[in-house]
């Protein structure tokens, strides 16, 4: 006998990913306007002030149209669709499922183009890390450099685990043995599929790291003793 649910699980689960994204985006705008600071502090380039200032319009839209976030706001904000058409879940749909024919939902199809922009912006994060290593003209590794590097790596991990990228690397192929280099593409697709299975967790963690990196640089700018030389 199938299990009966008092409420659809989507309505009672914690919607942490979507609302923390909205909160972070709002706090980022507010911080940039209310508490302006120098783009570079002690050799550290704040991720919100470097060329990755594009983090607001481009990676912001990339993250907002991400499949992980779509699941959140479709279920919690629009409540359409709530989930599978399963009567045992006790769902009552007030409107028929329209797929992506709705004008607003059609904009989500731009996600793949925001992916391209996100990939193009990744080198800037590594550039920020590189700049932090050469303060005063000599190579110096500090804790802040590791903070920037960790942020860059996790943003890269989240970007490359994207569902749209999974389609590009092999999800668009129906027959691997029928195309040139099919075995190699299948191997890449399998690897990216494993990576993709962690996409939602990486979406959450990478959001936290970019906020932490910004707060860390601001702490250094405020003169707090949070940074030290490793070698």
N, C-alpha and C positions, 0 to 999 in steps of 0.2 A: 504494500500500500504506500502510495506516495505521501510524503510529509507535507502537512499543512502549515503555512506560515501566517502568523497574526498580522504582520506587516511585511511588505516587500523589503528585502535586505537593503536595497539602495536608499531607502528612506530613513534607516536607522543607523547605517554605518557612518563613521566619522569622516566627514568630507574635508580632510586636512589639506590635501594637495591643492585643490582649487582655491580655497579661501586664503591659504598662506601665500599663494602666488599673488592674489589681488592685494593682500596686505603688504607684501614685499614691494610690489610695483608702486603702490601708493606711498609707502614710506621712502622709497628711492626718489621719487619725484619731490616729495616734501624735503628730504635731506639735501638734495641738490639746490633747491631754491632757498631754503631757510638757513642752511649751514654751508655756504660755499667755502671751498678750501682750494689750496694749490693742487694742481693735477699730480705733481710729483712731490713727495715728502721723503727726505733722506734716501733718495734713489728709488723709492717705491712709487709706482704709478697706480693710483686708485683705479680699479676696474670700471668704476662709473665715470671716470674723468679722462681715461685714455681714449684712443680712437674707438674703443669698444663702448663709447657713449651710445653707439648705435644699439647697445643692449636694450634700450627702451623701445624704439619703434620696430626693429627687425627681429632680434632674438626674442623680444617680448611677444611678437605675433607668432613667431615660430613655436614658442612654448605654449601660447594660448590655443593654437590650432593643433597641438600635439594630441595624439590619440589618448594618452593617459589623462590629459585635462579635459578632452572632449567627453570622456566617460563621466567625469565628475559633473560638468555643468549640464550635460544632457539629462542626467538623472536627478540632480539636486536643484538646479536653477530652473531649467525648462520643464523638468519632469516628463520629458518626451524624447526618445522612448525610454521607459523605465527599465526594461529588460526584455527577456525573451517572452514570446506570446505563450505563456504557460498559465493555464487557469489555476493550477495548484498554488501559485504564488499569491493569489488573492488580489491581483492588480486589476484596476478598472481604468481603462484608457478613455479619457474624455474626447480624444480625437484619433482618427485613424493614423497609422504610421505613414509618414510622407517621405521617408528616406532623406535624401539631400536635395529634394526639389524646392524646398523652401529657400528663398533668396539668401537669408542669413546663413543657413547651413551650407549653401553652395560656396560661400567664401572660405569654408574650411578646406576646400579642394586646392587652395593656394598654398597649403602646407608644404608641398614638395619644393616650391620656389623659396619659401622661407628657410627650408633646409639648406638650399644652396647658399643663401646669404649667411646662415649660421656657420657653415663650413668655411666660407671665405673669411669670417671674422676670427676663427680660432687662432690663426698665427699671431694676432695682436696680443693675445693673452700670454703666449710664449715669449713674445718680444718684451712685454712688461717684466717677465721673469728674468730675461737676459739682461735688461737694463739694470735691474736690482743687483746683479752680480758684479758690476763694474763701477761702483761708487768711488769717486776720487781717482779714477784711472787705474785702480788695482783690483784684481779679482778678490772678492770677499763674499763668503757664503754666510748669510744671516738667517735667523728664524723666519723673518718676513719673506725672504726669497722662497722658502719652502712652502709658506702659506700661499703665495702666488702660484707656485708650481702645482700644488695640490688642487687649487681652484681650476687651473688650466686643464689638468688631466681629467678631473671629474666632469667638466663641461664637455671635453672631448668624448669621454665615455658615453655621456648622455646623448650627445649629438649623433655619434656613430651607431648607437643602438636604436635609432629611429625606425619606425615602421616603414616610412617612405623610402629610406635607404635600403631596407630589406627587399623592397620591391625592385629597386634599381639593380642590386647586385645579383639577383637571381629569381626573385618572386614572380617576375614577368615571363619566365620561361616555362613552357608546358612540357617540353621534352629535352632534357639535358643531353641525351645521346644524339640528338638531331642537330646540335649547334657546335660550332668550333670552340674548343676549349671547355666543353660541357662539364667534364669531370672536375676541372679546377674551379669553375663557377659554382658547381654544386658544393664543393668543399667550403668555399667562401660563404655561400648561402647558409650552410649548416652552422658555421661558426657565428655568423651574424645573427642567426635565429636564436642561438643560445644566449648571445649578448642581448638580443631584443627581449628575451624573457625577463630581463632585469630592468627594462626600460622605465617602468613606473617608479621603482626604488631609486634609480639614478636621477629621475626627474626631481624627486624630493631632495636627495642629498646634494645635487649640484645647485639647487636653489639656496640651500643653507650655506654652502661654501662661498658663493659669490657675495652673500650678505656678510659672512664672517670676514672675508678678505677686505671688504669695504670698511667694516668696523675696526679691523686691525690697523689699517693704514691711518684711519682717523685717530686711533689711540696713540699711534706713533706721533702724529701731528700735534696731538694735545700734550705731548711730553710724558706720557705714561711709560713706566719701565717694563714694557712688554717685549722689547726686541733685544736680541743679543747676538754677538758674533760667534759662529761655529768654527770657522777657520778662514 
